[in-house]
Amino acid sequence: MGANAAKDLAAANKIGLRRRRYLSLFGEGRIGKDDVAVILPQTYMNLSGDAVLSIVKDKDIVLSDMLVICDDADLSLGKLRIRPKGSSGGHRGLRSIIERLGSESFPRLRIGIGKHKDMVRHVLGAFGRAEFKKAEEAEEAAAEAALCWLTKGIKEAMNIYNAPGAR
């Protein structure tokens, strides 16, 4: 879901994700007044930090100017949570990024996928008919939340998307 949200954000802003760079599918463009790079790591999830570190070093990115979008089994399906920093919470992709960057101080947008008995099948498989619509809505909302973070800042995005009753 995190990758789909990033793809939605890129597509809505005419950012093509075609080039292979930074161990990722990569695209650059403008959103409002900001130059933006979007990467979709093509590594295994537990090696996502390699992709993130390569672009951070090459483009000299300040960590607070980077948003990581990821799925999270600890949140119910469709729930969004934005934080300015924090631990991995057991998420292997976030753990990899934290280890490679040597810091927990980067914003992240977590999209709830819920817990299931067979997490591997749940994460890698397709959502069931009942869950599909909710998952699709969550991906769209996550793309909107990422845009809000970019244009209005982390506090405003947190106020809107972390509020009780929000997603």
RAVENWO-V953474 format. One record per residue. N is the residue number from 1. RES is the residue in one letter. SS is DSSP state (@ for helix, = for strand, . for the rest). PHI is phi in whole degrees, 0 to 359 (none if undefined). Layout:
[[N,RES,SS,PHI] [N,RES,SS,PHI]]
//
This chain:
[[1,M,.,none] [2,G,@,298] [3,A,@,296] [4,N,@,294] [5,A,@,296] [6,A,@,295] [7,K,@,297] [8,D,@,299] [9,L,@,298] [10,A,@,297] [11,A,@,297] [12,A,@,296] [13,N,.,246] [14,K,.,55] [15,I,.,256] [16,G,.,282] [17,L,.,254] [18,R,.,248] [19,R,=,286] [20,R,=,263] [21,R,=,203] [22,Y,.,60] [23,L,.,57] [24,S,=,212] [25,L,=,281] [26,F,=,221] [27,G,=,208] [28,E,=,232] [29,G,=,188] [30,R,=,237] [31,I,=,236] [32,G,.,62] [33,K,.,264] [34,D,=,257] [35,D,=,283] [36,V,=,229] [37,A,=,242] [38,V,=,240] [39,I,=,235] [40,L,=,240] [41,P,=,307] [42,Q,.,253] [43,T,.,270] [44,Y,.,295] [45,M,@,306] [46,N,@,285] [47,L,@,240] [48,S,@,303] [49,G,@,300] [50,D,@,297] [51,A,@,294] [52,V,@,295] [53,L,@,299] [54,S,@,296] [55,I,@,283] [56,V,@,299] [57,K,@,290] [58,D,@,294] [59,K,@,259] [60,D,.,53] [61,I,.,279] [62,V,.,285] [63,L,@,301] [64,S,@,289] [65,D,@,264] [66,M,.,241] [67,L,=,242] [68,V,=,263] [69,I,=,249] [70,C,=,212] [71,D,=,283] [72,D,=,213] [73,A,.,288] [74,D,.,280] [75,L,.,252] [76,S,.,295] [77,L,.,307] [78,G,.,93] [79,K,.,285] [80,L,=,250] [81,R,=,215] [82,I,=,249] [83,R,=,222] [84,P,.,282] [85,K,.,188] [86,G,.,151] [87,S,.,284] [88,S,.,285] [89,G,.,61] [90,G,.,87] [91,H,.,284] [92,R,@,293] [93,G,@,293] [94,L,@,296] [95,R,@,301] [96,S,@,298] [97,I,@,296] [98,I,@,299] [99,E,@,297] [100,R,@,290] [101,L,@,278] [102,G,.,70] [103,S,.,201] [104,E,.,260] [105,S,.,271] [106,F,.,217] [107,P,=,293] [108,R,=,218] [109,L,=,241] [110,R,=,260] [111,I,=,246] [112,G,=,292] [113,I,.,243] [114,G,.,76] [115,K,.,262] [116,H,.,221] [117,K,.,300] [118,D,.,254] [119,M,@,295] [120,V,@,299] [121,R,@,296] [122,H,@,296] [123,V,@,289] [124,L,@,271] [125,G,.,267] [126,A,.,271] [127,F,.,288] [128,G,.,291] [129,R,@,306] [130,A,@,293] [131,E,@,271] [132,F,@,302] [133,K,@,298] [134,K,@,296] [135,A,@,294] [136,E,@,297] [137,E,@,296] [138,A,@,294] [139,E,@,297] [140,E,@,296] [141,A,@,295] [142,A,@,295] [143,A,@,297] [144,E,@,295] [145,A,@,296] [146,A,@,296] [147,L,@,296] [148,C,@,299] [149,W,@,303] [150,L,@,292] [151,T,@,268] [152,K,@,241] [153,G,.,98] [154,I,@,295] [155,K,@,296] [156,E,@,295] [157,A,@,298] [158,M,@,295] [159,N,@,300] [160,I,@,280] [161,Y,@,266] [162,N,.,260] [163,A,.,296] [164,P,.,304] [165,G,.,90] [166,A,.,284] [167,R,.,26]]
//
